[in-house]
């Protein structure tokens, strides 16, 4: 099959009536790891940066406990809390390093050398990101607010951070083209290579907000967002790579729009669990045992335990106030699973740009509503026991990514595989949900599986196909039999 090579144990080839699919080439038992994959392009959601400090290259949590606390408690109102728990946090750093697998030299992370503030887990990740695309997208050296790159980033932050990932694609293609000799034709060949993945203009691939059709106003607004983004990005790249930029934007926003449509069909949500939960749970257990032990350390342990509870209560309040669509990138209307897609039309769940149409004419920030929501969150947290606070999840990293292998896996409502992010990075694992024999096609679920056949079909229609998997056929037959009984 065309496109990037597949990992050992699987192959991409034609799937009857479904374009390309991914097939096992070796036996795999239930629960077995089938393959791992690294993203071609990945990005942490901008809203998620509010509560998670992570590497811009591999999405690993930056290995400093203090850094994670400062990300969650970034507002000035939490300065007294951070000062109060500062000594305790410093004492815990070694435990976090062990849990996160980091080294002491990189515990605090590494910043972009050019002053933009981008964070990395290591110098290796920093340098790799710079070579990949950041050399053309770093805003550190820019001192003008009206610079097209700065304006592009403002535009993306206002409308959809998927635009930033599309910029990463364009910058990467420029770097690859230059490494291969440069020029218009080399860039065009790379563009064609990338669009091996299922793609369409963004206006066709994206979904409108719930309850709204794709009318003229929707198309005008969506096209305007994409055209403006392409115009600004072209102006930002042109001084560095005039020939390559002319190829990327020779049709205006045509290629840029196709890249965004490709994301809608192929991107998946990246979720990397936080290492902080297990750290706090283990530390609290040790402190509780020490406080009950009656030794000379008991008073100190009891006092530290109170600090832990205070910090956890504030963390949970922050989560109650800010955790949601903006910090996860998962919108309620999407209803999709953490899985990839292919030519059948899977989206990555980032419907923010289409949803921005819904916001046209909406009122601004409602201070009274925000205050009421914060008050309700506080009441809910105050009712939680210490054990509930310890068990409550810490904010995970959420982002979006394009994976070459997962993008070739077709959908089934009764999948035989799932996608997981088991380690502290965006490196994914494909796990068998049932035994796979050589020649079996792998499938994953593009949507949540806990819905009936009617709702699943409705969701999948939005992705451009009617599902005829065994589960849907069986449930459809059952529905028909029940309907016939009612008619008799």
N, C-alpha and C positions, 0 to 999 in steps of 0.2 A: 504494500500500500504506500501511496505517497505520504509525505510529511516526515516529521522527526522519527528516528528509530524508537522502538518500544523496549522496555526493560526485559530482562530474561524472564521466561516463564509465561509470556503473553505475546500475541501478535495481532496486528490490525489487518483486517481484510474485509471483503464485501460481506454484508449481512443482508440476506434476502429481503428486499423491499424496504430496507432501512438504511441505505447508504453503507457506510463503513461501521464496523463493530470491533470489539476487542474480544479475542478468543484465548482461552487457556492453551498452552502447549505442553503443560505438565500437570500431573494430578495434584490436587490440593484438598486437604481435609477441612471440615467445618472448623472455623476459627483460625485457620492457617493464614499466614501472611502471603499474599499472592505477588505483590510487587510494592516498591516504594517509588516515589517520584518527587522531583524538585520543581518548583514553579518556574515557568518562563518569565512571568511578570507577576509581582505581588506587591500589595500595598496595605498598610494598616489604615482602617477607616479614620478619617480626620477626627470625628467625634470620639472615637475610642481612645485617642491620645489624651483626652481629658482625664482618664483614669488609669491608663496603662503606659508605662515607659518601656518601649520595645525597640529592637534593632530594625533599622530600615531595610536591611538586606535579608536577614533570615527570619525575622519576626520573633526572635527569642526575647524573653523578658530580660531587660538589662539587670545584671546580677547584683544590684545594690538595693538592700532593703530600704535604706533611706530614700533612694531615688524613687522607688515605688510609692512610698508614703507621701513624698512631695508631689507626685503626680495625682494621687487621690485627694490629698488635702492641700490643693494648690491655692485656694482662696485665703485671703488675709485673715479671715475669721478663725482659721485653724492654726495660726502661728503659735498661740499659747499651748495648744495641744502638742504640737511638734516639739516645742521646747521642753514640755513636761516629760515626754516619752523619749527624748533624744538620747539620754544615757542608756536606756533600755535597748533602743534600736541599735546603737553602736555595739552593744554586747551580743546582739543576735547575728551580726553580719557573718560571722564564720559559719553559723548554721545554714544561712541562706546560700552561701557559696557551695556548701556540700550538696544541698537540695537541688540547686540549679546547675551544678556541674561546671561552675565558672572557676576561674583562677583569681587569686588575690590581686594580680596586676591589672585585671580587666573588670574588677568588681563594679566600679563606678561607671563603666561604659566609656566609649570614645566618641568625641564630637567631631563633626565635619571640620576638616582643617581650614576651610574657607569661610567659616563664621556664620553659616546659615542656621546652625542649631540642630541639624539632623543628628540623631543618636545611633550608635552602633555598639554591638557587644564586643567587637575586637577591631584591631587595625586591619586585619585581613578582610572583614566584612566592609569596613569603610572604603578600602581601596577597591574592592570588587564592585561596590555600588557606584563609585566614581567612574570606573571604566565602563560599566554597563550603560549608564545614562545620566548619572548625576552631574557629570562634568558639564553637561549642556543645560541642566535644569536647576543648578545651585543658585540661590538668590543671594548668597553671602556677599559677593563682591559688588552687588548692585546698590547704588545709593539714591536712586530716583524712583519715586512712587509711580511715575507715569511710564516706567519701562514696560515694554509689552509682556515680559515674563512675569513681572509682579502683577500686572493687570490680569494676565491669564490665570494666575493662582487665586487672585481675589474672585474672579469669575467662577472658577471651579468650586471654591469654598462656598460660594453663595448658592450654587445650583446643584452640583453633584461631583463628588470626589472621583467618580469614574473617569472624568475628564483628565485628572492627574495621572491615572494609570495609562490612558491613551497617549498622553504626552511622553510617558516613560517609553512606550513602544516606539514612537517616532524618534526620540533621541537615541534609543538603542539601534534602530535601523541606520541612522546617520553614522554612528560609530562603527557598525559592522561594514557599511559601505566604504567608509574611508579606509578601514583596515584591509579591504579587498581591492584597493586601488582608487575608489571614489568615482564620482560621476553620476550622471542621470540614469544611464542604462543599468549600472550595477545596483542602484537604489531601487529601480523598478523591479528588477529580478527578485530582490529581497522582499519587496511588497507583495509580489505574486506568491512567493513562498509562504509568507505569513498567512495569506488569505486562503491557504489550503483548508483551514478550519472553516466550518460553516459560518457564513456571514451574510449580512444584509444591511442596507442603510438603516441607521438608528431609528428613523421615523417608522420603519416597518417592523423592526425587531422589538422595540420597546412596547410596554403595555401602558395603557392610560390608567389614571387613578380609578379606584372602584366607583362604579356608577356613571362613568363618563366614557363616551365613545371617542373615536379618533375623527373629530370634526375638523373643519377648516381652522378654527382657532387653535386647536391642539397642534396641528401640523405647523402652523405659522410660528407658534411659540417654541416648539421643539427645534425646528429648523433654525430659528433665530439663535437659540442657545448654542447649537453645534457650529453654526457658521461663525459666530463671534469668537468662540473658543479657537477654531481653526485659524482665523485671521490673526489673533494675538500670538498663537504658538508659531505660526509661520514667520511672523515679524521677529520673534525671539530667536529662532533658529537660523534665519537667513544670514546674519552677519558671520556666523561661525561655519556655515556649510551652505553656500549659495546654490551649488549644483544639486546637492542632495535635498535641500529644502524645496527647490523648484519641482523636483520629481514628486516629493511627498504631497505637495499642495498644488500641483499643476491643474487639478480639477476643482480648485477651491477646497471645499470641505468634503469632497467625495470620499477619499481614502480614510480620512479621519472619522467620518460617519460610519464607514464600513467596519473600522476597528471597534467602535463603540457597539455596533450591532453584533460583531463577533463576541464581544464580552457578554452581551445579553444571552447569547446562545451557549456559551462555553464556560464562562467563569463559574467558580464555586466559592462558597463562603469558607474562609479559613478561621478556625477557632482553636487557639492554643490555650490550654488551661493554665491558670496561675499556680506557681509553686508556693504561694504564700499560705494557702489554706492548711496544707499539711504541716507547714512550719509552725504556725500558731497553735494548731491542735496538739502537736507534740510538745511544744514549749509549755502550754497551759497544763497539760497532764503532769509534766515534771514539776511545775510550780505547785500544783495542787497537792501532789504527793509530799513535797517538801514542807508546805504550809501545815499539813496534817501530821508531819513526822515528829513535832515537838523538839526539834533540834534548835541550835542557835540561829540557823538560817531561816527558821519558820517565819518570823516577823517580816524579814526582807522578802521572802517568797510571797507572803500574803499581800504585801504592798504592791509587788510587781504584778500580781494577779489582778489587783484592782485596776492598775494601769492598762493591762491587757483588755479588761472588760470595757473600760472607758474608750479605748481606741477602737475596739470592735463595734461599739455602739455608734460611734461617729462614722465609721466606715459604712455601716449598714444604712445610716441616714443619707449619706452621700449617694449610695446605690439607689435608695428609694427615690431620690430627687432626680438623678440624671440617667440611670440605666434604662435603656429602651432603644427605640429605632435609631436614634442618632449615634449612640455609642456602640451598637452592634451591626448597623447596616442592614438589619433584617426587618423588613416592613410587614406589618400585619396582613396586608392584602396578598403578600407573595405566597405564603403557605408552602414554601419549598423546603426540601431536605438539604442537608449538607452533602451534595453530590454534584458530579459534573455532568456535562451534556455534550451533544454533538449536533449533527445535521438535523436532528429532529426538532431542535428549537428550544433547548433548555436555556433559561436565564440564570444569572448569578444572584438574583434577588435584590440587586441594587436598583430599586425603582425610583430613586430620589429625583432624577431628572424629569421623568414623566410626572411624578407627583408634584413637581413644582408648578405644573399647570394649574393644579387644584388651588394653589396658594395665590393665584392672580386675583387681586382685588381683596385679599384677606386683610383683616385688621392686624395690627402689630402686636407687640409684646403686651400681655395683660398682667400687670404687677399684682393685682388682687388675686387673680387665679393662681399665679405662681406662689404667692405667699400662703394661700390656702393649701396648695399641694404639699408645700414643705412642712406645714403644720401637721397635715395628715400623716406624712411620712414619719415625722417625729413621734407622733402618738403610737404608730404601729411598732416602731423600734423600741419604745419605752416598755411595751408589753412583752418583749422577747426575753426569754430566760438566757442565762449565760451559756448554757449548752446549745441553745438554738443559735446564738450568735457565733459560737465556734463552728457549727455545722453549716452556716450560711456561706454560699460560695463567694469567692473573691472575684473581682472583674477579670474576665478572660480577655485575651487579645482577640479582636475580630477584624478581619480584613477580607480582601477579595484577591483572587489569583487565577491565572490561566495555567493549567497543567496540560501538557501535550498528550499524555496517555489517558487521563481521565476524560478529556474532551472527546474521546472516541468511544466511550462506553454508552450503550443504549439504555433506555428506560424499561423498567418493569415494575408493576405494582406489587409483585412478589419477587423482589430482587434476590440474586444469589451472592451479592457482594455489598460491602459498605466501605465508605471512606472515613478515615480517622486521622487525627493529628495527635499521636501518642507522646511525642517528645516536645521539648522546649524549642520548637522551630516550626517553620511552615513546610517541612518535609512531611508528605502524607504517606499513609499506609493503606493499601487496599486489602481488606480482610474477607475471606470466604464465609458466607452465611450458610452455605450448604456445600456438600462435596462437589468439586469440579473435576471433570475428566478432560484429558486432552481433546481439543476440538469443541468443548462447550463454550458458548458465548457468555461472557460476563455481562451482568446487568446491575444497575443500581436504581434507586428510586429518586426521581427528580422532585417529588412532592412528599408531603407527610402521608404516611400510610394508614393513619387511624381515622380515615374518612370513608364514607360509602362510595359505591361505584359512580353514582350520579355526580357527586361533588368532585371526585377525582377526574372524571372525564371533562367536567367543566374547566377545571384548572389546567388540564393538559391541552385542551383546545387552545388556550391562550399561548401555548408553546408551538402550535402549528400542526398537531397531529392527533389522531384518535387512537387511544390505546386499545390494543386487542390482545393483551397478555392473558395467560390462563386464568388469573384471578378475576380480571374484568369480565371475561367471557362466562365464567362460572357464576359470578354475582349477577350479571345481566340475565342469564337464563333463569336464575332463582327469582328475580324481580318479575320476569315475564310470566312465570308459573303462578306467582302470587296474584298478579293482575288478572290472569285468566280465571283464577278461582273466584275472585271478587265479581267477575262479570257473569259467572254461571248462576 
